[in-house]
């Protein structure tokens, strides 16, 4: 085998491997913000979608959290559904699934949507102080022909419920006397 053919074979194999290890699609479903510090015991956290201009028809997702720290009150559709003027289906499984699970199934009825915006809003009540991860267990995103799209999801999402720090008016003289 000639040197040119050898190099051509090596180049072809390397090119094939590069295609196999290409990065995953940039389309994602994620929490916005990824780390939440609510100011009150009743609060909301948004789930957003980045379509990267792909036409999306339907989305179903399952997310876990600590049910001893948070109670999920409801999941409602966001502007991704309500802001399009298209009919949509949105089913919140909060009343069916055990606490500790965010699960919704949804679809645009009149077509598809490729906007990057808020997909859903989760309404929570904090049951105590602490932190909980929000862990995507399943993300199923479909196109207009009901073919799965290669969507990813965020990782490292958290909610931190911390007690408020009592603020007191202290003069510099009082503070100085405290540390003498």
C-alpha positions in Angstrom: 0.0 0.0 0.0 1.4 3.4 -0.9 2.0 6.1 1.6 -0.7 8.3 0.1 -3.2 5.5 0.5 -2.1 4.9 4.0 -2.5 8.6 5.0 -5.8 8.7 3.2 -7.0 5.7 5.2 -5.8 7.3 8.5 -7.5 10.6 7.6 -10.8 8.8 6.7 -10.8 6.8 10.0 -10.0 10.0 12.0 -12.8 11.9 10.2 -15.2 9.1 11.0 -14.2 9.1 14.7 -14.6 12.9 14.8 -18.2 12.6 13.5 -19.0 9.9 16.1 -17.8 12.0 19.0 -19.4 15.3 17.8 -21.0 17.2 20.6 -24.7 16.5 21.4 -27.4 18.8 20.1 -27.6 22.2 21.7 -31.4 22.0 22.1 -32.2 21.9 25.8 -34.8 22.0 28.4 -33.6 23.8 31.5 -34.6 25.5 34.8 -34.5 29.3 34.7 -32.7 30.2 37.0 -30.7 27.0 37.4 -30.2 27.8 41.1 -33.2 29.4 43.0 -33.1 31.2 46.3 -36.8 32.0 46.9 -37.7 34.9 49.3 -41.0 33.4 50.4 -42.3 29.9 51.3 -44.7 30.1 48.3 -42.7 30.6 45.0 -42.3 29.7 41.4 -39.5 28.3 39.2 -39.6 28.3 35.4 -38.7 25.5 33.0 -37.4 27.0 29.7 -36.8 25.6 26.3 -34.0 26.3 23.7 -35.2 24.9 20.4 -32.3 26.1 18.3 -34.9 26.8 15.5 -36.2 23.2 15.5 -39.9 22.8 15.0 -41.3 21.2 18.2 -44.8 19.7 18.4 -44.9 18.0 21.8 -42.9 17.7 25.1 -43.2 15.4 28.1 -40.8 15.6 31.0 -40.4 14.0 34.4 -38.3 15.8 37.1 -37.6 14.7 40.7 -37.1 16.9 43.8 -37.1 16.3 47.6 -40.7 16.0 48.7 -39.8 16.6 52.4 -38.5 20.1 51.5 -41.0 21.1 48.8 -44.6 20.6 47.8 -45.5 21.0 44.2 -48.8 22.8 44.0 -49.1 23.0 40.2 -47.4 23.2 36.8 -48.9 25.7 34.3 -48.1 26.3 30.7 -45.7 29.2 29.9 -45.5 31.6 27.0 -44.1 28.9 24.8 -47.7 27.6 24.7 -49.9 30.6 25.6 -48.0 33.3 23.6 -48.3 31.6 20.2 -52.0 32.0 19.5 -52.1 28.3 18.6 -54.2 25.8 20.4 -52.3 23.6 22.9 -52.7 20.7 25.2 -51.0 20.7 28.6 -51.5 18.1 31.3 -50.0 18.5 34.7 -49.7 15.2 36.5 -49.2 16.8 40.0 -52.5 15.4 41.3 -51.6 11.9 40.1 -47.9 11.5 40.6 -46.5 11.2 44.1 -45.0 14.3 45.7 -41.4 14.8 44.6 -42.2 14.6 40.9 -42.8 17.3 38.3 -44.4 15.6 35.3 -46.2 17.3 32.5 -47.2 16.3 28.9 -47.9 18.9 26.3 -48.4 19.6 22.6 -49.1 22.4 20.2 -52.3 21.3 18.4 -52.3 23.7 15.4 -48.7 23.2 14.2 -45.2 23.5 15.8 -43.2 26.1 17.7 -39.5 27.0 17.5 -39.3 29.8 20.0 -36.8 29.9 22.9 -38.8 30.9 26.0 -40.6 29.7 29.2 -42.1 26.3 28.7 -43.9 25.9 32.1 -44.0 27.5 35.5 -43.8 25.3 38.6 -45.6 26.5 41.7 -44.1 25.3 45.0 -44.6 25.6 48.7 -41.5 25.2 50.9 -42.1 22.8 53.8 -38.8 23.6 55.6 -35.3 24.9 55.2 -32.6 23.2 53.2 -31.8 22.4 49.6 -32.9 20.0 46.9 -31.6 19.2 43.5 -34.0 19.3 40.5 -33.2 16.1 38.5 -34.5 15.5 35.0 -35.4 11.8 34.8 -37.0 11.9 31.4 -37.2 14.4 28.6 -39.2 13.5 25.4 -39.4 16.2 22.7 -41.2 15.4 19.4 -41.5 17.1 16.1 -44.6 17.5 13.9 -44.3 13.9 12.6 -44.1 12.5 16.2 -40.4 11.7 15.7 -38.2 12.1 18.8 -35.8 15.1 18.7 -32.4 15.0 20.3 -33.0 17.4 23.2 -30.8 17.5 26.2 -31.5 18.9 29.6 -29.7 20.9 32.3 -27.9 19.4 35.2 -26.9 20.8 38.6 -30.3 22.6 39.1 -31.1 23.4 42.8 -33.5 25.2 45.0 -32.2 26.5 48.3 -34.6 27.5 51.1 -32.7 29.5 53.7 -34.0 31.3 56.8 -33.9 35.0 56.5 -31.1 36.7 58.4 -32.5 39.1 60.9 -31.3 42.6 60.2 -30.6 44.9 63.1 -29.7 48.6 63.2 -26.3 48.8 64.9 -24.1 51.9 65.3 -20.4 51.6 64.7 -19.8 52.4 68.4 -22.0 49.4 69.5 -20.2 47.1 67.0 -16.8 48.3 68.2 -17.7 47.7 71.8 -18.9 44.2 71.1 -15.5 43.1 69.8 -13.3 44.8 72.5 
